[in-house]
Amino acid sequence: MSDLSFLTRSPIAHRGLHDGNKAVFENSMAAMLAAVEHGYAIELDVQLSGDDRAMVFHDSKLGRVTANQNPVKALKASELAEITLGGTSDVVNTLEEVLHAVNGKVSVVIEMKGDGNQADAERLARAVAGAVEDYNGEVAVMSFEHDLLQAFRATGSKCPLGLTALGVDDAALEKHRAALDYGIEFVSFYVKELPNAFVSEVREIHKMPVITWTVRTQDDVALTNQYADQMTFEGFLP
């Protein structure tokens, strides 16, 4: 297993160190640079563009944080680079652009976002694997989507791979455990559902680190401290 101590070294800024999309937007370059300035690790999301680039953006459609209503994958990277986030000067960046700006100063956790389309999953996995291949900083990749986990593993990338998860009923736990067969090396779990059997197994039996999402209150901090190894936080400075 890889040395994943970088995942637990410092708190992880959820979608970068943003301010709730007032002046510094989630997943923006400004949010990434603010996290670097404060010494926090970064969690960011990637969606597939129409020309198979990994774009740093959370939603499948642009409308929540931009004036454009298109799906991300309907536009090329060059077109997305013209779309501003809210009233700011920040635009939708490629993963390569963000990694270049971070430049290894803090660790980065990339969450791949998918919609169940297998062909898109394979293209996004290849795009992310290509972006991280020559990156000299500490970086890991994760996803809720099992097709994306499998597709990323199939690229042959040596980048650490993790499961993002929620759900604690029997069916959900069975699905989480299935991800162990894909060679995951860490887990990011919904903080409100701690403790649970899966997280305990991951930490105690498989000796994998567990980070939590998304920590917004002191109660969430306490749950993380008791049942996990590090937090992905938002809305405050740890």
N, C-alpha and C positions, 0 to 999 in steps of 0.2 A: 504493500500500500504506500501511496505517496506520503511525504511529510506534509500534513495538513495543519500544522500548528498556526499557519498564517490565518486560518479561518477563525481562530478563537483568540487571536492576539489582541484585537481591539474591536470596539463596537462597530457595527456595519450600518452605514447610512442608507436607508431604504429609498431607492431611486435617486441616490445622491442626497446631498444636504440641502434640500429645498425648503421653502417656507409655506407650503400649502398652496402653491401656484398663485401667489400674490405678485412678487417681484422676481423670485427665483423658482422656476418651474421644475417639476419632477422630470428626471431623465434628461435634463438640459446640461449643456456644457458648463454653465454657471454653477449648477448643483454639484457637478463632478469636481470642479476646481475648489468649491467651498469645502467639500469633504477632504480633499487633499490638504487644504490650508489648515484644517483642524486636526488632521492626522487620523481621520476615521477611514476604515475600509469602506468600499462602495458596493452596493447591490444595484444592478441595473437590469432593464428588460430589453429584449430584442425581438423584433418582428421582421418578417421577410418582405423585401421590396419587390417590385415588379421585375427588376433585373437581377434578382437573386443576391442581394446584398443584405447583411444583417444590420438593421436600423435600430438605434437606441430609442425605443418607444414602447409604451405599455399596452395600449389598446389596439385592437385590430383595425379600428377606424379612427380617423384623425380628429373628429368633431369635438371631443370633450375639452381639448386643450389648444385647439387651433380653429381658425375660421374656415378650414377646408373640411368637407364632409366625406371625402373619399376613404375607402379602405387603404391601409398602408400599402398593401400588395398590388394596388391598382396603379401605383406611381413608381417611376424609376428613382434611384438614389439622387440623381441630379435634380429631379423635380421636387423631391422631399427637402432638399437643401435650400429651396426657395420659400419654404413654409415656416413662418415664425410661430413660436409658442406664446400664446396670449399676446400681450402688448410689448413683449420683450424683443430683443434682437437675436435671441437664440433660435436655432433652427433644429430640424430633425437630422441628427448626425449619424454617420456610419459608426459601427463598432470600432473599426480601425482608427477613425478620427479620435474617438474618446480614449482608446488605449494609448494612442500617441501622446495625447495631452496629459494623461495620468503618468505615463512614462515610468512605471514601477515605483512611484513614490508611496503608494498605498496598495493594498491588495484589492482585487476586483472579483465579484461574484456575478456571473452572467446568468440571468434566467431566460431561457428560450420559451417563447410564447407560441402556441400552435392552435389550430382549429380542427384538428382531426384529419386533415388532408395529408395522406401519406407521402405524396409526391412533394408537397410543400415542406413537410417535416424533413425529408431527406435533403432538400435544397438548403433549408435553414441550417441544418446540422453541418453541412459541408461549408457553408459560409462562415459559421462561427469557428469551426475547426481551422479554416484557413486564416481567419483573423488572429487567432491565438497562437498559431504554429510558431511564429518567429518573435512572439512578444517576450521580452526579457523579465517582465514583472511577475508577481504572484497572482495567479488567476485560476478560477474554478468555474465550472458550468453546471447548471441544474435546470430541472423542469418538472412541472406537474405531469406533463404528458408522457406516457410511457412510450409512445411511438417516437417521440423526440429523443428520449434517453437511448432507445435502441439504435436510432439512426445516428446519433452522435458516436455511440460506441463503435458502430460499423465503419466510421471514418478512419479508425485506427489512431485517433488523437490520444496523446498521453496526458492530456489535461484532465485533472480530477473532475469526476462527474458525481452529481448528487441529485437526490429526490426532493422536490418541494411537495409538501403534503399537508392535508387536513382530512378529518374524518376519523372517528374512533369506533364506529359500529363494526360488526364482524366482517361484513363485505369489504369495507374500506381497509381494515387492517390486513385482510388477505391480499388485497391489491397492493398495499404498501410493501408487504413482504415479497411479493413477486418481483419488485424492483431490485431486490438483492441479487437476483439471477442475472441482471444486466451489468453487474460489476460496479454498482454505485459505491462511493467511498465516504459520503457524508449525507446528512439529512437536514433539511430546513423545515421545521414543523410549526403549525399554527399555535401560537402561545396560549390561547384561551383553552386549548384542549390538552394541556399538560396537567398532571402526568397521564401517561397511557402506556399500554403494554408494548407497543411497537418501539416507542422511543427508549423505553427501558432495555429492550432487547438489543437495539442498535448500539447503545452505549456500553452495556454491561457484557453482552455476549460477543458482538461483532467489533467492539472497541472503536467505533466510528464517532467522530464529533457530530454534535447536534447543535444547530443554530436555530433561533426562533424568529418568527415573523407574526405580525408586525407589532413591535413593542411600543406602546404609546403612554402607558401609565406606570406608576410605581408598583402596582400589583403585578403588572406584566414583567417588570424587572425582577421582582421577587420570584415569580414562577421560573423565569429563565435561570436565575442564580441557583435555584434548588434542583431543577430537573434537566437543564441543558448546559451548554458550554459557552455560548455567546449569543448576543441579541442582534437582530436587525431592527433598528429603531427609527422613529419618525416623530416630529413635532416637539422635540426637546433636545437638549444637549446633555448627554450622559456625563 
